[in-house]
Amino acid sequence: MSKESSSSVYKAWEATVRKTQAARKRANSIFGISVDHADEDDHDHSSDESDCGPEEMIYNADRILPNGDYYTGFWCENFPHGQGKYLWTDGCMYVGEWFKGKTMGKGRFSWPSGATYEGEFKSGYMDGNGTYTGTNGDTYKGQWVMNLKHGHGTKHYSNGDWYEGEWRRGLQEGHGRYQWKDGDNYTGEWKNGVICGKGSFIWSNGNRYDGNWEDSVPKGNGTFRWPDGSLYVGNWSKDPSEQNGTYYPSQSSPDANLEWNPQDVYNVDLKDCKICPGEKVSILPSQKKLAVWRSAKGESVKPRRMSVDGRVSVGLDRPFDRLQMWDGGDHDPPCNAGDHRPSTVGGELVEDLMGLHVEDGSQRGLAMKVSKTARRQGETISKGHKNYELMLNLQLGIRHSVGRPGPSGSLDLKPSAFDPREKYWTRFPPEGSKYTPPHQSCEFKWKDYCPLVFRTLRKLFKVDAADYMLSICGNDALRELSSPGKSGSFFYLTNDDRYMIKTMKKAEVKVLMRMLSAYYNHVRAYENTLVTKFYGLHCVKLTGQPIQKKVRFIIMGNLFCSEYTIHRRFDLKGSSLGRTTDKPLTEIDEMTILKDLDLNFIFRLQKSWFQDFCRQIDRDCEFLEQERIMDYSLLVGLHFRNTSAAGDLIPSGALTPTAENESDGTPRLSRADMDQLLLDPSRWASIKLGLNMPARVEKTERKSDCEFQLVGDPTGEFYEVIMFFGIIDILQDYDISKKLEHAYKSIQYDPTSISAVDPRQYSRRFRDFIYKVFAEETS
């Protein structure tokens, strides 16, 4: 650069600084705010400037934005960067640390209602350690994750109650102590904000209960004690008919408490012991729109350094730079009148919220495409189909099994209920019988395996009996799927996609009967288990035909039953031998089951979900290992939220007004929707571990010289998805055939690459692989 041009740029910079200082004085007089500014040279910005880039500078600026918002603090390019204060026109205010337009670090957010949060922020969210004080006087001090209380924390309520213990996703969960203002207190386990599990309740009068709880009342085994040493031991229930126990008087006062009724605990002692509800927050920090300055030029302008007063190209007199605000909903970003271009800064698109970031609009698109129209799986079984009569028999049998009256007992089952000999045959003649209706099919026999166990499992999984029968036995026919694996089994899908019926080998039935008790205890103990949900085990014997064959089948939940279209399906085991699809890339569609070596993504889950996922994978794998099960898979389904009209996948941050988001008509969650969904527990029902989970996936690429590289290298290209996943094929034990397969293939191939290995080795390898392809979401 010549001396003349350098001199002119320096003079222009001086003129700009003078204009900015005048603007500061006007801002201070309008807002009545006195801001002391040290000389720019007195601040050490070396580290911050390195974050902004070699050609970007940090300035100390005061700005009144055209929409009325006010910002004072350090500024880098178009964003707050460093210490700063942002005041919204609605009265919300943030004072603290910023990083390239995101609230990042320590800060204080205040609402116009008087509520405040002071603590750590991450990407616009309350995240880390912090203290929230509500308008009603409630105070929470502890750990946060994405605007939710998560971890250890203490909450003091305005009415005098307080809670100290573990929180998960905004509610008490884990171990904690709740004390009421009158001195009563509970110490023990919590779940979803209510007392659930084992714990002790001590009343201010000295009485106490130690035992099991459910929905904040005693349920199951427990002991009630009086201060004089008397005690009552028994099974507790709000239903008096299920309540039973024994009273043991104390030696000092044997006649005391003889008139006492256990139901008094529910009707009197716990009547006023209510848990205070959480305060509803009208708007979360990450939902606040951040007004930022934008270049008056469109995307053809190369990004240039901005002066301290927000102008582009120092020294050039340009029109007042326009303010662009992006709402972050399902609509295109608004523009000024007569300007229909997207909100851009030198070709870069900007996200809406306080946790705002800039993505380069020139990111590569994924080579794969997704179908824009969802098609239904399978072939409808209509009259003339080879399995039409089998379908009729199956529907008749299930209607008989589910409709038959059964005991409405508790979830505690006797060991005899799991006895493999606990099975019942029912004959179905065409003309009908005392217990069966007439039908148009040939005569058949129907077998129910452990009916009480599966009836209780359906109750445990919250399956309504009428809905269950309607789905399987209604007027709509089943759909037959060909087997996606090598087992030779057939799969039938109900018309509403809720249930899947799989034919089974006799060996698989034996495995399930052997492990049924352990399976029941596992799914009862862990509500978020990822193992397949089983609803019924049956057998049809076609006695009215020359060849009297038996067809055994299991009824399971369909993992991919959702309003979302599943664009990609992966069956993951952690082995490499034969673990790739034989279809060419052009023939891969949404129905293709892809395998380990086809996987080109890393799945990134939000922090609390990732912790839950890892914990549950460990529990499920330990259970399967103990039952000597191997060869299971993690089935993963992906719905890509952002696709173009042509079906191309659009990376995160690369959306344009012409792109069709969720153009297949399925629901979409904006970030504001996510905040409200996380805040309101009543809306969590649709999102569970492995079901309808919003997440991001990062594209990976394998090295060309590494044929069996299981996990590719991350590319930094992300996609917004809805995820579904669960552990399937859990009925293969390590029997003699698998041992022979392992021995035979070990001679020809690397023993670590084959699927048939010892259950302990399989579990370890499976987990190692899963923890490589699943990761915690980072900013």
N, C-alpha and C positions, 0 to 999 in steps of 0.2 A: 504494500500500500504506500502511495506517495505521501510526502510530508503535507502537501496541500489538502489531500483528502482526509488525512488523519486529523489535521487541525480543524477542518470543517465539522467532522464527526464529533470532536471533543467540544467544540463550541455549541453544537446542537444539543449534546448531552447536558452541558451546563444550563442551557435555556430550559430544557425539560425539567431539570431538578428545581429550578426557580419556580416554574409553574406548579410543580408538585407541592412545594412548601406552602405556596399560597392556597392550594386546595386543602391542605391539612388544616390551616387556620380556619377556613370556612367551615370545614367539617366539625372542628372542635366547637365552634361557636353555635352551630345548629344543634348538635347533640348535647351541648353542655358538658363535654367530656374533656378533661385535661390529660393529655398524654405526653409524658416526658420521653423525648427521643435522644438517645445518646448519639454521638457522632458515629456515622457508619464505620469509620476506621477503628472505633474502639471495640468493635465486636469481632470475635473470632468465628468466621463463617467457613473456615476451611473444610470442615467435615461436611457441613450442609451443602456447600457448593459442589463438593465431589459427588454428593447424592444427586444433585440437579444436573450434573453433566459438565463437561469442560467448557462449553460455550454458553452456559446459563448462569445468571447472577441472582443473588438474593438481595432484596431491598426491604427496607423498613417503610411500610406504606399505610396511609389511612385512606379509606375509600368509602364514599357513599355510592352504592350501586343504584342504577336507574329504577330498580323495583322498590327501593326504599331500604334494603338491607344495608348494614354498616359493618365494615371490617377494619380492624387496626392490628398491625403486627407485621411479621416478616412475610415476604411474597417472593415466589420464584416462578418465572414464566407467567402462566395464567392462574396459578393456584396459591393458596396459603401454604407456607412451608416454614416450619419453625414455631416459635411462640406467637400466638395471636388470639384475638377476640373477634367472634362473629356474632352479630346481633340481628335476628330476624325481625321482620315487621310485626309478627304475631306475638312478640315478647320473649320467645325462646332465645337462649344465649349460651354460647360455648366459649370458655376461656381455657386455653391450654396448648398442647403441642399438636402440630400438624405435620403431615408428610405428603407432599405433592397433592394437596387437596383432600386428604383423608385425615380424620381425627385419629391420631396414632400416638400413644404414649399416655402421659398423665394429663388430666384436665377436669373441668367442672362444667356440667350441663345443667341449666336451670330452665324450668317451665314457667310460663306466666301465672300458673295456678299457685306457685310457691314451692312446688316439689323440686328437689335437687338430686343430682348424682355427682359424686366426687370420687375419682379413682382412675383406673386404667381404661384406655380405649384401644380398639384394634379394628382398623378398616371401617370406622364409623360406628361400630358396635360397642356397647358397654361390655368389656371383655378383660378379665383379670381380677384384681382385688379392688373393691370399691364400696362406697357407702351411699345408699339411696334413702332419702327422707321424703316421705309422701306428704300430701296436703293434709291428710287426716292425722298426722303425727306418727304413723308407722315408720320404723327405721330398720333397714337391713344392712348389715356389715359383713362382708364375706366375699366369696368368689363368684364370678360371673362368666358365662360363655354366651356370646351372641345375644345380648340383652336379657338373658335368663339367669336366675340364680342357679348355680351349678357348682357343686363342691361343698366345702364346709362354710357355714355361715350362721349368724345369729340375727334373729328378727325380734324386735320389740314392738308390740302392738299398742295402739293408742288406748285400749281399754285396760291395759295393765298385764295382759298375757305376754309370754315370750317363748321363743323356740330356739334351741341351739342344737345343731347337728348337720346331717347331710341333706343336700338338695340335688335334684336332677330335673333339668328342663323346667325350672321355675316352681317346682313343688317339692314338698318334703318327701324324701325317699332314701332309704337306708336306715342308719341308726341315729336317733335323735331324742331330745328331751323337750317336752312341752309342759309349761307350768301356767296354770290358770291364776288369776288375780286373787282367788280365795284360798290359794295354797295347795289345791289339788294338783298332782303332776303325773305325767306318764313318761316312762323311759323305756325305749325299745325300738322295734322295727316299724318303718313307715313305707307306704307304697302309693304313688300318685296322689300325695297330699292327704291321705287318710291313714289311720292306725291300722296296720295289717302285718301279721306275723307274730313273733314272740315278744312279749313285753310285760312290764309291771306298772300298774296304776295304783298310786297311793293317795288316799283321801286325806283331807286335813284333820279328820277325826281319828286317824290312825288305822282305819281299815285299808286293806290292800288286796289286789288281785294279781296273781302271777300266772301267765299262761298264754294261750293263743288268742289272736284277735283277727277279725275280718270286718271291713267297712266300719271301723271305729267302735266296734262292740265285741265282747267276748264271744268266741266261736271255736269250739273244739275243746281239747283238754285244758283244764285250768284249776287253780286253787284260790279260794277266797279265805282270807285270814282276818280275825278280829284281834284287837290289842290284848285281850285277855288270854290268847293262845288257842281259842276255838278256831276250827277251820272246816271248810267244805271243799271236797275234792270230787270232781266229776266232769261230765261232758256238757258243755255250755251251748245254748242256742236260744234265740229270741222266740222260737217256736216251742211252747211249753211241752208239746208231745215228744220233742227230741231231747229235752233237758232231763238229765239223770245224774245222780251223784250220791255221795255219802257225807253226812255231817258228823264231825268229831268234836264233842264238847271239851272244854278245858277242865282240868282237875279243880281249879280254884272256883269256877262258877259253872257247874255242870248243867244248870237249868237256864242259863242265858241263851238268847237267840233261838229258842225252840220254835217261836212263832215266825221266824224269818223265812222269807220266800226268795229263792234265787232270782225270780223275775223282778224283784225290787231293784236289782242292780241295773236293769235296763230301764225300768219305769220311773225310778226315783234317783238312784245314785248318779247315773250318767245323763240324766235328763237335761241338765243345764251345762254340761261339759261340751260345749260346741267349739270347734276349731275356727278361728277367725279366717275369713276369706282374704285372698290377696287383693290389693288395690289395682284397679284397671287403669292403665296409662293410655291417655288419648292419642298421643303420637310419640314414637320412639326416636331417639337421636339419629338412627340410621335411615329414618324416613324423611328427615328434613332435607329439602332441596337446597342445594348450594348454588347460589348465583355466581357465575364467573364471567370474566370478560372474554369476548371472542373477537377474532379478527373480522373486519368487514368483508374480507375476501373469502372466496369459497375454497373448495378443496384443491384447486390448482395452485394455491399459494404455498410455497415452501415454508415450513415453520421457521420463524425468525425470532430473535431475542426481543422481549418487550421492555419498554422503558418503565420507570417507576410509576408513571401516571396511567399506565395501561395502554399506551399508544404503540403501534407497530411501526417498525422502520424509523429509528431515532433520527430526528432532524427533518422529517417530512411532515408537512401539515396535512392531516387526513381528517375525514369526518369523524364525529364522535363514534367510538367503537360500540358495537351493539351488544346487548346483553342477551344471552341465550339460556333458557332454562328448560330442562328435560324432565318431564314428570315421572318417568319410569313405569308408567302403566302399560296398557296394550296399544297406546296410540303413538303416532309419529311425533318426534320432537317439534314443538311450535317454532315458527319463524316469524320474523317481522313482516308487516304487510307488504305484499308484492314479492316476497322472497320465499320460494318453495323448496329451497335446498335444505338438506339435512344439516343439523348443527355440527359443524366441523371446525377443527383448528388445523389448517394445513393438511387437510385430507384425513384427519384423525377424528374418530367418533368418541363422544364423551358420555359416560354413564351418568345417571340422574342424581344419586343420593349423596349424602354427606360423605360416605365411603366411596368417593368418586375416583375413577381412574381412566386413563386414556389408553386405547388400544389402537394399534396400527391397522388401518383399513385394508392394507394390502396383504393380509395373511392368506396363506395357502388354503384352498378348499380341499376337503377330503375326497379322494378319488371315488369312494363308494357313494351310491345314491340310495335313497329310501323310497319306498312306494308311497304315493300320495293317497291311494285308496286302500283301505283295509279289506282283506278278503278273509273269509272264514275258513278255518282248518277243517279238513276231513270230508268224508263222503257221507251224506245222510242215508241212514239205514231205512229204506222204504220197502214196501212189499215186493218180493222177488229177490231181494238181497239175500245172499247165502247165510247171513247171520240174523235175518229178520226174526225167526222164531226164538233164537237165543236171546235177543233183545226183549221180546215179549215175556219170556220166562224170567229174565232178570228183573224186569219191572214188576211183575206179579209177586216175585219173591220178596223184593225190598218193601213193597207196599204191605205185605203180610208181616214182615219182621218189624218194621218201624211202627205199624199200626197196632201191633199186639200190646196189650197192657203190660206194664212192667213196674217193678218197685221204684218209688221216687226217692230212694235212699240218698244218703250223703255221698260225698266223693271218696270216703274211706271204704274200700272194698276188701272183702275177705280173701285170703289166699286161694280158696276154692274157686273163686270166680275166674282165676287165671289158669285153672287146670286144663291142659290140652284135651282132656276127655269131655270138657264142658262144651258139647256141640249137639245140635238138635236137627234131625231130619224131618221134613214135612213133605207129604205126597200131594201132588197137584194133578188129579185126574181131570180130563177135559170137561166132564159133567159136573165137577165141583164136589165138595165134601162138606162135612160139618164145620170145618175151619177154613176152607178155601173156596173162592168163587169159581164158577164155570168160566172156561176160556176156550179160545179157538185154536190154541197150539196143541202140540202132542203132549202126552203125559210126561211129567218130569218130577224129579225129587229135588228138594231145596234144603241145603244145609247152612245153618248159622253157627259160626265159631264164636265162642265166648260172648254171647249177646249182651250180657250185663256190662261187660267191660267196654264194648264199643258204644253202647247206649250212654254210658257215663262219659266216655271220651267226647261224644257229640255234645253233651251237656257242658263239659269242660271247655270245649272249643266254641261254645255259645252258638251252636247250630240249632235252629228251630226245627222241630220234627215235621211240622206241616210244610215249611219251605223246602226241607230236604226231600220229602216225598214228591212235592210238586216239581222240583227240578229234575228228578230222575224218572219219576213215574207219571208225569203229566201227559198231555196230549201230544207234545212235541217229541219227535223221534231223536234218538241219540245220533252222534256222528262218529264214524269209525276213522281212526288214524292208523296209518301203517307205522310199524315200530321204527323209531329213530335210532335204535341201538342194535346190538347183535343178539339180544336175548330171544328174539322171535316172538315176544309178547305183542299183543294187540292192545290198543288204547281206544277207549270210547269216551267222548266228551258230551256232556249234557248241553241242551240247546242254549241255556243261559251262560255257559262256559264256567260255571261255578265248581263243578265236580268232574273228576277224571276217573275212569274205571279201567283198571289194568288186569289183563289175564295173567295168571301166575303159575309157576311150576310147583310141583308138590314140595320140592326142597325149600323153596322160598316160604311156603306156608309153614313148614316146620321151623324155619328160622324165626319167623315172626311169632309163632306160638311160644317158642322157647324164650324169647326176649320181651314178650308182651308186658310182663310185670315191671321190668326195668324201664321199658319205654313209657309205660303209664306214669310211673313215679317221676321220670325225667321231664315229660311235658307238663306234668302238674307242678313241678317245682320251678320250672323256668318258662314263664309265659312267653318270652321272646325267642324261644328255641327256633332254630332254623331247619330242623329236621322235618321231613314230610309229615303232614297231618293225616292220620288214618281214621276213617269214619265207619268202616264195616268190612268184614271178611266173610265171604260166602262161597258156596259151591253149587253148581247146577249139574244134575245127572240126568241125561236124556234117556229115559227108560222106554219111551214109545218108539224108538228107532232101532233098526237092526244092530247098529254099533252103539253100545251104551257108553258113550264117552263122558268124562267128567271135565267140567270147565270151572276152575277156581279163579276167583278174581277179588281184588281189593278196591275199595272206593277211597279216593284221596281228594284233597283240595287241589284245585288248579292254581298254580302259582301265578299264572299270567292272566287271571280273570280281572280285567280292569277296563275302564273307559278309554285308557290310553292305548294307542297302537304300539305293539312291540316291534321295533324296527330291527333289532339285532338280538340274537340268542346265542349264548355261549355255555358250553358244557365243560367245566374245568376240573381237572384231577391233579395236575402237578406232574404228570408223566409226559414223555415226549414220543415214545414209540407208537406210531399209528395215530397220533393225536392231531390230525389235520383233516379238513374236509376234502373230499375227492372232486368237488365241483369247481369249475373254473370261475374266475372272478365275475364274469358277465352273467353267470347263472345264479349267483348268490342273491337270495331275497330274504324277506322278513321271516319266512318259515324255515330257513336253513339253520341247522344246529351246527354252529362253529365250535372248534375245539381249541386246545391249549396253544398250538402253534399257529392258529389263525388269529389269536387275540392280538390286537394292535392298540390297546388302551390300558391306561392305569386309572382305576376308579378312586376318586377322591371324595371322601365323606367328611361332613362337618365334624368338628372335634368330638362333641359328646356322642354322636352316632358312631364315630369310628371306635371310641373306647368301648361302647356297648357291643359293637360288632366283634371286636377282638376277644372280649370277655366271653361272648356267646359261642364263638367258633371254638375256643378252648374247651368250654363245657361240653359242647356237642361231640367234638372229636374224642374227648376222654370217655364219654359214654359209649361211643361206637367202638372204641378200642377195647374197652372192658367187655363188650359183647362179642368180641372177635369178628367185627365187621370190617370189610375193606371194599375197594372198588366203587366207593360212593363218589359223587360229584357235587360241585357247587353249580347250580343252574342259574345263570344271570340273564336277565332281559333288560334291554335299554330302549327307552323312548326318547328320541332326540327332539328337544323342544323347539329348535329353530331350524327350519328348512326352507329352501327356496321353492318357487313354483315348479321348478324342474326336478325337485327332489334332492338337490345337493344339500349337504350339511353345511350350516353356517357356524363358524367358530364364535366363541364368546366375544362380545364387543365389536363384532364385524357386521352387525345388523344395519340394514339400510331401509329407508321408507318403502322401497319396492319389494323387499323380502317379505315372504309370507310366513309369519310366525304362527305356529300351530294351525296352519291352513287346513288341516284335516278335520278341524272342528273340535278337537279335544281340548280340555282345559289347560290353561297356562298359569303358572304362579309367577307374578312379578316379585321383586324383592320386597316391596311394601306388603304384598300378600303374605310372603313368608314371615315377615316380622309379626303381622297380626295373627297368623296361624300359630307361631311359636308362643305368642303371648296368651292366646285364648285356649285353655286346655280342652274346651268342648269341641274344638276343631281338629284335635289331634287324631280322632278316630280313624281318619282315612290314611294317616301316615304312621307306619309301624316299622320296626326293624325288618328290612327285606321287602317292604310293601309300600308302593307309591312314594318312594323316597327321593326328594329333590337332591341332586348331586352334580358334580362335574366329572368329566372324563378327560384325560390328557392323552393325545395321540402319541403312539410310540412307533419307532422304526427299528427293524432288526438289521444287523450288519450283514451285508451280502455274502461275506466269507464265513459266516457262522450259520450253518444249516439248521441246527437245533437249539438256537438261542431262545429259551422259553419266554423271557421278558425282554422286550425291546427297549431301546434308549428313548427317554422322554424328548419330545420336540418342542414343548412349550405351547402347543396348540390345544386349546381347551374347548369343550362343548358342554352346553347345559343339557342335562338329561333327567328323566325320571327312572329310577332303578327298581328292579324286582330281583330278589335272589333267595335261594333256599337250597338245602342239602337234600339230594334225591338219591334213589337207588341204594337204600340202606339195608337191603335184605340179602346181601351176598356175604356169607361167612368164608373164612379161610379153610375150606374143606380140602379133601384129597385131590380133587380136580384142579383147584387153584394152585396147590403145592406142586403138582406135576407140571402145570403150565409155567410156573416160575422156574422150575428146574430146567425145562426144555428151552425156554426162551433165553435163560441166562447163558446158555452155551453159545447162542448165536449173537446176542446183543448185550449191551451194557446193562447189568442187573438193576441199576438205579433208574433206568429209563422205561422199564416195563411197568404195566399197571398192576399185575398180580404179584404183590409182595406181602410180607407179614403185616398184620394189622397195626402193630406198633410203628414199624417203619413207614407204612402207608400214611398213618396219622401225622407223623412228624414231617414227611415230605409234603403232604397236602397243606398243612399249616404254613410251612416255610414258603410255599408257592403263593398261597392266598395272601400272606402278609407282604409279598412283593408287589402284587397287582392291586391291592387295596392300600390306600394311604390316607393320612389325615390332610384335610384341606388346609392350605396355607394362603396367606394374603397374597 
